[in-house]
Amino acid sequence: MNTTTIDIAEAYYTAMSQKDLPKIEKYLHPDVVLLSPLAEVVGKESVTTSIKNFMAFFESLEIKLKFGSEDHATVVYEVNFPKIGKVRSVALMSFKKELISHVELFYDARPFEQKKADIFTQK
């Protein structure tokens, strides 16, 4: 294959925006690691479960910017959540054999922490 990391990253997040889990899975390395402000998940099955839960929660995802190098890509995107609104995010991605092996997410987790607190206090 002659696919660039940018192509793979874009296809991965496009599939996520379409909530197409089977397509997302084909881009993940078996030992993929997902780091975020709220969790650390290791392994394709666990990461796939996390993505499935994430996709059930958001309304839309829009890629704003993407760039990369031979083994890395960065995607800047915006996710719209009901009752939270838009969350701007950045994903730093690493690749092994044209599969996503590591994703580190950066976003403001405060709206999610507040929503979780509201659920437990029944606001």
Sequence and secondary structure as in RCSB ss.txt:
>XXXX:A:sequence
MNTTTIDIAEAYYTAMSQKDLPKIEKYLHPDVVLLSPLAEVVGKESVTTSIKNFMAFFESLEIKLKFGSEDHATV
VYEVNFPKIGKVRSVALMSFKKELISHVELFYDARPFEQKKADIFTQK
>XXXX:A:secstr
    HHHHHHHHHHHHHTT HHHHHTTEEEEEEEE SS EEESHHHHHHHHHHHHHH SEEEEEEEEE SSEEEE
EEEEEETTTEEEEEEEEEEEETTEEEEEEEE   HHHHHHHHHHHHT 
